[in-house]
Amino acid sequence: MGLIPTLIVLFYVFESCFTGSSNSEHPIAALVLARGGSKGIPLKNIAEIQPNQTLLGRALGTIHQSGVFDSIWVSTDHEQIAYEADRHGAAVFARSAMHAQDHSTSLDAVREFLDAHPEIHNFALIQCTSPFLRAHYLVTAAHQFHSRMNAGMENAPACTFSVVRSYKLRWKEDVETGHLKAINFDPFARPRRQDWPGELVETGMFYFADRRLVMEMGSFQSETCTVVEVDEQDVLEIDNWRHLTLARILLGME
């Protein structure tokens, strides 16, 4: 059976793939984007991270473990990835070739998914190439997200995303003069780590959002978002073979 027929079959079989465990008045759908055309590592999303465990499989296991989602989806254009999603209890959305190119954006892929599912009002975009995603991060994010929803801020769609706190001192080079300029500190009064709160750096691990942010505002975030601070040792993303090797070693030590 070819890719498209397979995806269509999976789409209908798992159209109502609900976890049934969140019991929320504001249901959240988990969404993983997993196209087949990764370059650095072929089929990166289903690369083996531990014996008999792929990156996608690990992420879906963590998503299920959190118990905060009413449905779990994988958007893909590849038959093997669709099979892996199916194997781990996720519904499959047949991602179009148009939105599965090297230049395709996550925003466009999510918009395509939401266009096809107008019944989904809240979603969490979760990155399966973040192998140190923890269930408690998702639980915290869902709690914050629901708190914002329950606050009834109609003109400020709820959103929550993952960050890590950084204490790195950053510089910027002037391309015209070649001179350097400190960005986030005074070089003549260098802060000690304990003397300043640091900066929040987006990790890409997950984004919880009201669909209006994507469909009406063209973004996953706004200035009224809340954030979940993740541990520094959990922020590793898999972009190349070295990252994958390092993640395997670190997981083997847990």
C-alpha positions as CSV (number, residue, x, y, z in Angstrom):
1,M,0.0,0.0,0.0
2,G,1.4,3.5,-0.9
3,L,2.0,6.3,1.5
4,I,-1.2,8.4,0.9
5,P,-3.6,5.4,1.1
6,T,-1.9,4.3,4.3
7,L,-2.1,7.7,5.8
8,I,-5.7,8.1,4.8
9,V,-6.6,4.7,6.4
10,L,-4.7,5.7,9.6
11,F,-6.4,9.1,9.6
12,Y,-9.9,7.5,9.6
13,V,-9.0,4.7,12.0
14,F,-7.6,7.2,14.6
15,E,-9.8,10.2,13.9
16,S,-11.2,9.8,17.4
17,C,-7.9,8.9,19.2
18,F,-8.6,10.5,22.6
19,T,-6.6,9.9,25.7
20,G,-9.7,10.6,27.8
21,S,-7.6,11.4,30.8
22,S,-7.5,15.2,31.1
23,N,-11.2,15.8,32.0
24,S,-10.8,19.5,31.2
25,E,-13.4,22.0,30.3
26,H,-10.7,23.3,27.9
27,P,-9.5,20.2,26.1
28,I,-6.0,20.3,24.6
29,A,-4.8,18.4,21.6
30,A,-1.1,17.3,21.5
31,L,0.5,17.7,18.1
32,V,3.8,16.5,16.9
33,L,5.2,17.6,13.5
34,A,7.3,14.8,12.1
35,R,8.1,15.1,8.4
36,G,10.2,12.5,6.6
37,G,12.6,14.8,4.8
38,S,15.1,15.6,7.6
39,K,18.6,16.2,6.2
40,G,21.2,15.9,9.0
41,I,19.9,12.5,10.1
42,P,17.7,10.7,7.6
43,L,14.3,10.0,9.1
44,K,15.5,11.7,12.3
45,N,12.1,11.6,14.0
46,I,12.2,7.9,14.1
47,A,15.9,7.5,14.8
48,E,16.6,5.1,17.7
49,I,17.3,6.9,20.9
50,Q,17.4,3.9,23.2
51,P,17.1,0.1,22.3
52,N,13.7,-0.4,20.7
53,Q,12.7,3.3,21.3
54,T,12.6,6.0,18.7
55,L,12.6,9.7,19.3
56,L,8.9,9.9,18.2
57,G,8.0,6.8,20.3
58,R,9.7,8.3,23.4
59,A,7.9,11.7,22.9
60,L,4.5,10.0,22.5
61,G,5.2,7.9,25.6
62,T,5.9,11.0,27.6
63,I,2.8,12.8,26.2
64,H,0.6,9.8,27.2
65,Q,2.3,9.7,30.6
66,S,1.4,13.3,31.4
67,G,-2.3,12.6,31.1
68,V,-3.2,16.2,30.2
69,F,-4.3,15.8,26.6
70,D,-7.6,14.9,25.1
71,S,-6.2,13.8,21.8
72,I,-2.7,13.1,20.5
73,W,-1.8,13.7,16.8
74,V,1.3,13.2,14.6
75,S,1.4,15.3,11.4
76,T,3.5,13.5,8.8
77,D,4.1,12.9,5.1
78,H,6.0,9.6,5.6
79,E,4.6,6.1,5.9
80,Q,7.2,4.8,8.4
81,I,6.6,7.7,10.7
82,A,2.8,7.2,10.4
83,Y,3.3,3.6,11.3
84,E,5.4,4.5,14.4
85,A,2.7,7.1,15.4
86,D,0.0,4.4,15.1
87,R,2.1,1.9,17.1
88,H,2.2,4.4,20.0
89,G,-1.4,5.2,20.0
90,A,-1.4,8.6,18.2
91,A,-3.8,9.7,15.5
92,V,-2.2,10.5,12.1
93,F,-2.8,13.6,10.1
94,A,-1.7,13.4,6.5
95,R,0.6,16.3,6.1
96,S,0.6,17.7,2.6
97,A,3.8,17.8,0.4
98,M,3.4,21.6,0.3
99,H,4.0,21.9,4.0
100,A,6.6,19.2,4.3
101,Q,9.5,20.9,2.4
102,D,12.8,22.0,3.7
103,H,11.6,25.6,3.7
104,S,8.2,24.8,5.3
105,T,7.6,26.4,8.6
106,S,6.1,24.9,11.7
107,L,3.5,27.7,11.7
108,D,2.3,26.7,8.3
109,A,2.1,23.0,9.2
110,V,0.1,23.7,12.3
111,R,-2.2,26.0,10.4
112,E,-2.8,23.2,7.9
113,F,-3.7,20.9,10.8
114,L,-6.0,23.4,12.5
115,D,-7.7,24.2,9.2
116,A,-8.6,20.5,8.9
117,H,-9.8,20.4,12.6
118,P,-11.9,23.4,13.4
119,E,-13.1,21.5,16.5
120,I,-9.7,21.8,18.1
121,H,-9.5,25.1,20.0
122,N,-6.4,24.5,22.1
123,F,-3.3,22.6,21.1
124,A,0.3,21.9,22.3
125,L,2.9,21.7,19.7
126,I,5.5,19.2,21.0
127,Q,9.0,18.7,19.6
128,C,9.9,15.0,19.4
129,T,13.6,15.8,18.9
130,S,13.8,17.1,22.5
131,P,14.5,13.7,24.1
132,F,14.5,15.0,27.6
133,L,10.9,16.2,27.5
134,R,9.5,15.3,30.9
135,A,5.8,14.6,31.8
136,H,6.0,17.0,34.7
137,Y,6.9,19.9,32.3
138,L,3.7,19.1,30.3
139,V,1.6,18.9,33.5
140,T,2.9,22.3,34.7
141,A,2.3,23.8,31.2
142,A,-1.2,22.5,31.0
143,H,-2.0,23.8,34.5
144,Q,-0.7,27.3,33.6
145,F,-2.6,27.2,30.3
146,H,-5.9,26.2,31.9
147,S,-5.4,28.9,34.6
148,R,-5.1,31.5,31.9
149,M,-8.1,30.1,30.1
150,N,-10.2,30.1,33.3
151,A,-9.2,33.7,33.9
152,G,-11.3,34.7,30.9
153,M,-8.9,37.0,29.1
154,E,-10.9,37.0,25.9
155,N,-8.6,39.5,24.1
156,A,-5.4,37.7,25.0
157,P,-5.4,34.1,23.8
158,A,-3.7,31.8,26.3
159,C,-0.2,30.5,25.6
160,T,2.5,28.8,27.5
161,F,6.0,27.7,26.2
162,S,9.2,26.2,27.4
163,V,12.3,28.2,28.3
164,V,15.6,27.8,30.0
165,R,17.3,30.4,32.2
166,S,20.6,31.5,30.8
167,Y,23.4,33.5,32.5
168,K,25.6,33.8,29.5
169,L,27.0,37.3,28.8
170,R,26.3,38.2,25.2
171,W,28.1,40.4,22.7
172,K,27.2,41.8,19.3
173,E,29.5,42.7,16.5
174,D,29.0,45.8,14.4
175,V,29.3,44.5,10.9
176,E,30.4,47.9,9.6
177,T,33.0,48.8,12.2
178,G,33.9,45.4,13.5
179,H,33.6,46.8,17.1
180,L,31.9,44.7,19.8
181,K,29.1,45.8,22.0
182,A,27.8,44.1,25.1
183,I,24.1,43.3,24.8
184,N,22.9,42.2,28.2
185,F,25.5,43.5,30.7
186,D,27.9,46.3,31.5
187,P,31.5,45.2,30.9
188,F,32.7,47.6,33.6
189,A,30.3,46.2,36.2
190,R,30.2,42.5,35.3
191,P,27.3,40.8,37.2
192,R,27.9,37.7,39.3
193,R,25.5,34.9,38.6
194,Q,23.7,35.5,41.9
195,D,23.4,39.2,41.2
196,W,21.0,39.1,38.3
197,P,18.1,36.9,37.2
198,G,19.6,35.9,33.9
199,E,17.6,35.7,30.6
200,L,14.8,33.4,29.4
201,V,15.8,31.5,26.3
202,E,13.2,29.6,24.2
203,T,13.9,25.9,24.0
204,G,11.4,24.8,21.3
205,M,10.4,21.8,23.5
206,F,6.7,22.7,23.5
207,Y,4.2,25.5,22.8
208,F,0.7,25.5,24.2
209,A,-1.6,27.9,22.5
210,D,-5.2,29.0,21.7
211,R,-5.8,28.3,18.0
212,R,-6.6,32.1,17.5
213,L,-2.9,32.9,17.9
214,V,-2.1,30.8,14.9
215,M,-5.1,31.4,12.7
216,E,-5.7,35.1,13.4
217,M,-2.3,36.4,14.6
218,G,0.2,34.2,12.8
219,S,2.2,33.2,15.9
220,F,2.5,30.6,18.7
221,Q,3.2,33.3,21.3
222,S,2.3,36.7,22.6
223,E,3.6,39.0,25.4
224,T,1.0,37.6,27.7
225,C,2.2,34.0,27.6
226,T,3.4,32.2,30.6
227,V,6.5,30.1,30.6
228,V,7.7,26.8,32.0
229,E,11.3,26.8,33.0
230,V,13.1,23.5,32.2
231,D,16.3,22.3,33.7
232,E,19.4,23.2,31.7
233,Q,20.4,19.6,31.3
234,D,17.1,18.8,29.6
235,V,17.3,21.3,26.7
236,L,19.4,19.2,24.3
237,E,17.8,19.1,20.8
238,I,18.7,16.4,18.2
239,D,19.9,18.2,15.0
240,N,22.9,16.0,14.1
241,W,24.6,12.6,14.8
242,R,26.7,14.1,17.6
243,H,23.6,15.3,19.4
244,L,22.0,11.9,19.0
245,T,25.1,10.1,20.3
246,L,25.3,12.4,23.3
247,A,21.6,11.9,24.1
248,R,22.0,8.2,24.0
249,I,24.9,8.4,26.5
250,L,23.0,10.7,28.8
251,L,19.9,8.6,28.8
252,G,22.0,5.5,29.5
253,M,23.1,7.2,32.7
254,E,19.6,8.0,34.0
